[in-house]
Each structure stands twice: as structure tokens, then as C-alpha cells.
Amino acid sequence: MKLATLKNASRDGALVLVSRDLRQYLPVPAIAATLQAALDDWNSIAPQLEVAYATLNAGQAQDAQPFDAALCHSPLPRAYQWADGSAYINHVELVRKARNADVPASFYTDPLMYQGGSDSFIGPRDPIFALSEEWGIDLEAEVAVVTGDVAMGASVEDAAQAIRLVMLVNDVSLRNLIPGELAKGFGFFQSKAASAFSPVAVTPDELGTDWLDTKLHLPLLVELNGQPFGKPNAGEDMTFNFAQLVAHAAKTRELAAGTIVGSGTVSNKQGNLFGSSIDNGGVGYCCLAEVRMYETIEHGAPKTGFLKFGDTVKIEMRDGAGASIFGSIEQGVAPYAGSTRGRN
């Protein structure tokens, strides 16, 4: 199934089914008002959604309407938990190498993970807001999963069975705020802006053979200001799969239905700066920090700047036939001028 959340007067939006070709949507208020409500009672709700989904794809849904990703919020406009991993060790190795530091051996056997802010995600076509360009605004293109309830100490096998949905995410980072925060020894907080997720979340069965070993084996496509910036394969060089990441998150606590777990910045191993960009035959990057790392390693200092107001970012994934799977995240960078959300 493919599911989305349309913006409305409520904070949690309205759950809809989206056709496989992303052309139509079907409201399902009689089944579940929100995606969180569906996840809370998944075993009962999912079969009902599947029947309606089949009707939609067969062209027999009387209430079907044209789908417009611009009307969408993130599939979960807010979540009980957002835990982001760092499953692509190549990314970690580059960060460490740029500052002449070794990667601890434990990083290859025990995932890195931080708990991000989940009270207020933004829509896939909403601006990336910041108060200052000096914060070092950066995109981070990733894949994420949404879980059902997960028991404390769940096995990797049980964690795999708890994965309900897959989606894309732009986990925006404010790079110039990170060093000061990490120096305090307590992790990210101010340096992580609001994340945006793809318009559509899909059940793993929709991905067919591209979903294997709880990894998504397709290129993640990133454009910066309308130009190709990255196309690394999300299934390659992923040291920890999603089942391992979910099990790691559940080691000491139960995970509630609706927990989101991210992969971290998708990153493939590739020779050097000259051969790593798309223009030079490489697969490019999913964040600006990575190209800056290559520049630091090869030239002693970064040359590429971070995002500026007016820049645009696009993140998407296409299947083997070239069709968009999740719809695209398309965001401009803009100065923050105050909240548009109603106050209680």
C-alpha cells in the first residue's frame, strides 16, 4: 500500500491511500482518520486499507481524486519517536578522516543513533527555515522506516517483522552548530532542524525484490538547485540494515507504534574527490558535508559552501521502470519569519 497525510485544520492531518502510480488518492475516514490511528491498530486496520487500495488501483474507487504532493504533510506530521541511525560507515569514515581521527572498532558492530525532535515535522514541499545562513544549513537524504509496537530486547528477526512502512527523509542539519554541541558531550539538539519526509509512505511489499534483507536496493536521487548532486544506492555499503537499527533502538525500551527509525545519510564508497561527483562519473553525495570532507582530505580545506536562502533541494527514489515510488521531497531554503501554526 501507499499512504499519505493531507494537510487540514488539525495537526495530524487526514490519512489517504495513494494509487500505485501516484496519480490519485482516496480518503478513508471510515477506516482510520490518521496514519497514527492506523498504526495503533495495524492488524485490524491494514486489511481494510488493503481492500480499499485494491479498489483504488483498479480504478473503481468512486471518491478517488487527483493526487497533489503539494497538499501533503509528512506521512506522520508528528511522531512519538524519531531515532536516526548512521548506518553508512563510509560517511562516518569520511568525517573522521577529515579531522585525522580514527573510527573506533565498535562503530562497525554497534550502530550510532541519536534521538531527534519529532513533535513537529514539516511537509515535503515546505521550506527549510532557518534564522541564519551562518548556521551551516545542510541537507541529509536518507531512507526511514516506521514501526509497529516493538518489545524491549526484540531480536533482529522480530524487529524486521515490526517494520510497517518505508519512506524518504531530509534530515536537515545545521553543521556550524554541531561542534559546539558535541563538545558538551550530550549530543545533537539545536543543530538539528525540523525534518521533512516524502509525500508517500509505502508498505515493504510494494517494493518487491528491491526490499531485501530490510535494505532498499535502489539509488537515492538528490538534486541541488536543479542539478544532479547524488545517486548512491541505498542498499550498498549499509553496514546495519533496518532490522538491526530497530533492534538497537529497542535494546533497553519498548518502541511504540509510529516510531520512525532513519538510516542516516546514504553514502557509497568511492575513490576520491575527482571521481566521486556525478559530473566525474561517481555517484555523488546525499549531503554537502560529504563533498566538503573530500575537499578537506584532498585540498586541506573545504571549498563548497552550505545551503543559502533561495537554494532548492529535491530528493526522490525511482523504481526499475523509472516511476517515482514515494513522490519527491522538494524544498527551498528560506529565512524564518515566525510560525504559521495556530496556537492553543
C-alpha positions as CSV (number, residue, x, y, z in Angstrom):
1,M,0.0,0.0,0.0
2,K,0.9,3.6,-0.4
3,L,-0.3,6.1,2.2
4,A,-0.1,9.8,2.7
5,T,-1.4,12.5,5.0
6,L,-3.2,15.6,3.6
7,K,-2.9,18.8,5.5
8,N,-6.1,20.0,7.2
9,A,-7.0,22.1,10.2
10,S,-5.7,19.5,12.6
11,R,-2.1,19.0,13.5
12,D,-2.2,15.3,12.4
13,G,-3.9,15.8,9.0
14,A,-6.1,13.2,7.2
15,L,-5.0,9.8,6.2
16,V,-5.4,8.9,2.5
17,L,-4.5,6.0,0.2
18,V,-2.5,6.9,-2.8
19,S,-2.6,4.9,-6.1
20,R,0.5,2.9,-7.1
21,D,1.2,5.4,-9.9
22,L,0.8,8.4,-7.5
23,R,-2.0,9.8,-9.7
24,Q,-5.0,9.5,-7.4
25,Y,-5.8,9.4,-3.7
26,L,-8.7,8.0,-1.8
27,P,-9.9,9.4,1.6
28,V,-10.5,6.7,4.2
29,P,-12.1,8.4,7.2
30,A,-14.4,5.4,7.9
31,I,-11.3,3.2,8.3
32,A,-8.8,5.4,10.1
33,A,-8.7,9.2,10.5
34,T,-4.9,9.5,10.7
35,L,-1.9,7.4,10.0
36,Q,-1.1,7.1,13.7
37,A,-4.5,5.7,14.3
38,A,-3.9,3.1,11.6
39,L,-0.5,2.1,13.1
40,D,-2.0,1.8,16.6
41,D,-4.4,-0.9,15.4
42,W,-2.5,-2.1,12.4
43,N,-3.6,-5.8,12.4
44,S,-7.2,-4.8,12.2
45,I,-6.9,-1.6,10.1
46,A,-4.4,-2.8,7.5
47,P,-6.6,-5.5,5.9
48,Q,-9.4,-2.9,5.5
49,L,-6.9,-0.4,3.9
50,E,-5.7,-3.2,1.5
51,V,-9.2,-3.7,0.2
52,A,-9.7,0.0,-0.4
53,Y,-6.2,0.2,-2.0
54,A,-7.1,-2.6,-4.5
55,T,-10.3,-0.8,-5.4
56,L,-8.3,2.5,-6.0
57,N,-5.7,0.8,-8.2
58,A,-8.4,-0.9,-10.2
59,G,-10.0,2.4,-11.0
60,Q,-13.2,1.6,-9.1
61,A,-13.0,4.0,-6.2
62,Q,-15.8,6.4,-6.6
63,D,-14.3,9.0,-4.2
64,A,-10.9,9.0,-5.8
65,Q,-9.4,12.4,-6.5
66,P,-6.2,13.7,-8.3
67,F,-3.2,13.4,-6.0
68,D,-1.1,16.5,-5.5
69,A,2.0,16.1,-3.3
70,A,1.9,19.9,-2.6
71,L,-1.1,19.2,-0.4
72,C,0.7,16.7,1.8
73,H,2.2,16.9,5.2
74,S,4.8,14.3,6.1
75,P,3.1,10.9,6.4
76,L,3.4,11.4,10.2
77,P,3.2,15.1,10.9
78,R,4.4,14.4,14.4
79,A,5.6,11.1,15.9
80,Y,6.1,9.6,19.3
81,Q,9.7,8.9,18.4
82,W,12.2,9.8,15.7
83,A,15.5,7.9,16.1
84,D,18.1,8.4,13.4
85,G,21.0,6.0,12.9
86,S,24.2,6.3,11.0
87,A,24.2,3.0,9.1
88,Y,26.6,4.0,6.3
89,I,30.0,3.8,7.8
90,N,31.6,5.4,4.7
91,H,30.0,8.6,5.8
92,V,31.5,8.2,9.3
93,E,34.9,7.3,8.0
94,L,35.0,10.5,5.8
95,V,34.0,12.7,8.8
96,R,36.7,11.1,10.9
97,K,39.4,11.2,8.2
98,A,38.8,14.9,7.5
99,R,39.8,15.6,11.1
100,N,42.6,13.0,11.2
101,A,40.7,10.8,13.7
102,D,40.3,7.0,13.6
103,V,36.9,5.2,13.6
104,P,36.5,3.2,16.8
105,A,36.2,-0.5,16.2
106,S,32.8,-0.6,18.0
107,F,31.3,1.6,15.2
108,Y,31.4,-1.5,12.9
109,T,29.5,-3.7,15.3
110,D,27.2,-1.3,17.3
111,P,25.1,1.3,15.4
112,L,25.3,5.0,16.1
113,M,21.9,6.6,16.8
114,Y,20.5,9.8,18.1
115,Q,17.0,10.8,19.2
116,G,15.7,13.7,17.1
117,G,12.9,16.1,17.6
118,S,9.6,14.5,16.5
119,D,7.0,16.9,17.8
120,S,6.9,19.0,14.6
121,F,7.9,17.6,11.2
122,I,7.4,19.7,8.1
123,G,5.7,18.8,4.8
124,P,7.7,17.5,1.7
125,R,7.1,20.8,-0.1
126,D,7.5,23.1,2.9
127,P,10.6,25.4,3.1
128,I,13.7,24.6,5.1
129,F,13.5,27.5,7.6
130,A,16.5,29.0,9.5
131,L,17.2,32.2,11.2
132,S,20.7,32.5,9.7
133,E,22.8,31.1,6.8
134,E,25.7,31.2,9.2
135,W,24.3,28.1,10.9
136,G,25.7,26.0,8.1
137,I,22.4,24.6,6.6
138,D,22.8,21.2,5.1
139,L,20.5,18.5,3.6
140,E,20.8,14.9,4.6
141,A,19.0,12.5,2.2
142,E,18.0,9.2,3.9
143,V,15.6,6.3,4.0
144,A,13.5,5.7,7.0
145,V,11.1,3.1,8.4
146,V,8.0,3.3,10.6
147,T,7.5,0.5,13.1
148,G,4.6,-1.1,14.9
149,D,5.0,-1.8,18.6
150,V,8.4,-3.4,19.4
151,A,9.2,-5.2,22.6
152,M,12.2,-4.3,24.7
153,G,15.1,-6.5,23.7
154,A,13.5,-7.6,20.5
155,S,15.6,-9.8,18.2
156,V,16.6,-8.7,14.8
157,E,14.1,-11.1,13.3
158,D,11.3,-9.7,15.4
159,A,12.4,-6.1,14.6
160,A,12.1,-6.9,10.9
161,Q,8.5,-8.1,11.3
162,A,7.7,-4.9,13.1
163,I,8.6,-2.7,10.1
164,R,5.3,-1.3,8.8
165,L,6.3,1.4,6.3
166,V,9.2,2.8,4.4
167,M,9.7,6.4,3.3
168,L,12.4,9.0,2.5
169,V,13.6,11.8,4.7
170,N,15.6,15.1,4.5
171,D,17.2,15.2,8.0
172,V,18.3,18.8,7.9
173,S,21.5,19.6,9.9
174,L,22.9,22.9,11.0
175,R,26.6,22.0,10.6
176,N,28.2,25.0,12.2
177,L,26.2,24.4,15.4
178,I,27.2,20.8,15.7
179,P,30.8,21.1,17.0
180,G,29.8,23.3,20.0
181,E,27.0,20.9,20.9
182,L,29.1,17.7,20.6
183,A,31.9,19.4,22.6
184,K,29.5,19.4,25.6
185,G,29.3,15.6,25.4
186,F,25.5,15.5,25.2
187,G,24.7,15.2,21.5
188,F,22.5,17.0,19.0
189,F,19.7,19.3,19.8
190,Q,19.9,22.9,18.4
191,S,21.9,21.6,15.4
192,K,19.1,19.5,14.1
193,A,16.3,21.5,12.4
194,A,12.8,20.1,11.6
195,S,12.9,17.0,9.2
196,A,10.7,16.5,6.2
197,F,9.6,13.2,4.9
198,S,8.4,12.0,1.4
199,P,4.8,12.7,0.5
200,V,4.1,9.0,0.5
201,A,5.0,6.1,2.8
202,V,4.8,2.6,1.4
203,T,4.5,-0.9,2.9
204,P,7.6,-3.1,2.2
205,D,5.6,-5.4,-0.1
206,E,5.2,-2.6,-2.6
207,L,9.0,-2.5,-3.1
208,G,9.2,-6.1,-4.3
209,T,12.7,-7.5,-4.7
210,D,14.2,-4.1,-4.2
211,W,13.4,-4.6,-0.5
212,L,15.9,-7.3,0.6
213,D,17.4,-8.1,4.0
214,T,15.5,-5.0,5.2
215,K,17.5,-2.7,2.9
216,L,16.2,-0.7,0.0
217,H,18.4,-1.5,-3.0
218,L,17.7,1.5,-5.2
219,P,19.5,4.8,-5.9
220,L,18.5,7.7,-3.8
221,L,18.3,10.7,-6.2
222,V,19.3,14.2,-5.0
223,E,19.2,17.4,-6.9
224,L,20.6,20.7,-5.7
225,N,19.4,23.8,-7.5
226,G,18.0,21.7,-10.3
227,Q,21.3,19.9,-10.9
228,P,22.1,16.2,-10.1
229,F,24.0,16.0,-6.9
230,G,23.7,12.4,-5.7
231,K,22.5,9.0,-6.7
232,P,24.1,6.5,-4.3
233,N,22.4,3.1,-4.0
234,A,20.7,2.9,-0.6
235,G,21.3,-0.9,-0.4
236,E,25.0,-0.7,-0.9
237,D,27.6,-0.1,1.9
238,M,24.8,-0.1,4.5
239,T,26.7,-1.6,7.5
240,F,23.5,-2.1,9.6
241,N,20.1,-2.9,8.0
242,F,16.9,-1.5,9.3
243,A,16.0,-4.6,11.4
244,Q,19.4,-4.2,13.2
245,L,18.7,-0.5,13.7
246,V,15.2,-1.1,15.1
247,A,16.6,-3.8,17.4
248,H,19.3,-1.4,18.5
249,A,16.7,1.2,19.4
250,A,14.6,-1.3,21.3
251,K,17.5,-2.7,23.3
252,T,16.5,-1.0,26.6
253,R,13.0,0.2,25.9
254,E,9.8,-0.6,24.2
255,L,9.1,1.2,20.9
256,A,5.6,2.5,20.4
257,A,3.7,2.1,17.1
258,G,4.6,5.0,14.9
259,T,8.3,5.1,15.9
260,I,10.4,6.3,13.0
261,V,14.0,5.0,12.5
262,G,16.3,6.6,9.9
263,S,19.2,5.1,8.1
264,G,21.5,8.1,8.4
265,T,23.0,9.8,5.3
266,V,23.1,7.4,2.4
267,S,26.7,7.1,1.3
268,N,28.6,4.7,-1.1
269,K,32.3,4.1,-1.1
270,Q,34.1,5.8,-4.0
271,G,37.7,6.7,-4.7
272,N,38.4,10.3,-4.2
273,L,37.0,13.8,-4.8
274,F,37.8,13.8,-8.5
275,G,35.9,10.6,-9.1
276,S,33.2,10.9,-6.6
277,S,30.9,13.6,-8.1
278,I,28.2,12.8,-10.7
279,D,30.0,15.1,-13.2
280,N,33.1,13.0,-12.9
281,G,31.4,9.6,-13.1
282,G,30.8,8.9,-9.4
283,V,27.5,8.5,-7.6
284,G,27.7,11.9,-5.8
285,Y,26.5,12.7,-2.4
286,C,23.5,13.0,-0.1
287,C,24.8,15.9,1.9
288,L,27.1,18.9,1.4
289,A,29.2,17.9,4.4
290,E,30.4,14.8,2.5
291,V,31.8,16.7,-0.5
292,R,33.4,19.2,1.9
293,M,35.0,16.2,3.6
294,Y,36.5,15.1,0.3
295,E,37.8,18.6,-0.3
296,T,39.3,18.8,3.1
297,I,41.1,15.5,2.7
298,E,42.5,16.4,-0.7
299,H,43.0,20.1,-0.5
300,G,43.3,20.8,3.2
301,A,40.1,22.9,3.4
302,P,36.5,22.8,2.1
303,K,35.6,24.8,-1.0
304,T,31.9,24.1,-1.3
305,G,29.5,26.2,0.9
306,F,26.4,25.1,2.7
307,L,22.9,26.0,1.6
308,K,21.9,29.6,1.2
309,F,18.5,31.2,1.2
310,G,16.9,30.6,-2.2
311,D,18.6,27.3,-2.8
312,T,16.5,24.3,-3.7
313,V,16.7,20.6,-2.8
314,K,14.9,17.6,-4.3
315,I,15.1,14.1,-3.0
316,E,13.4,11.1,-4.8
317,M,13.6,7.4,-5.5
318,R,12.5,5.7,-8.7
319,D,11.9,2.0,-9.4
320,G,13.5,0.0,-12.2
321,A,10.9,1.3,-14.7
322,G,11.7,4.9,-13.7
323,A,8.5,5.6,-11.8
324,S,8.6,7.6,-8.6
325,I,7.9,5.4,-5.6
326,F,7.4,7.9,-2.7
327,G,6.9,11.1,-4.6
328,S,9.6,13.8,-4.1
329,I,10.7,16.0,-1.3
330,E,11.1,19.4,-2.9
331,Q,12.2,22.2,-0.6
332,G,13.5,25.8,-0.8
333,V,15.7,27.4,1.8
334,A,14.1,30.4,3.4
335,P,14.6,32.8,6.4
336,Y,12.2,32.1,9.2
337,A,9.7,34.9,9.8
338,G,7.5,33.3,12.5
339,S,5.2,30.3,12.9
340,T,2.1,29.9,10.8
341,R,0.8,27.2,13.2
342,G,-2.2,28.2,15.2
343,R,-1.6,28.5,19.0
344,N,-3.8,26.7,21.5
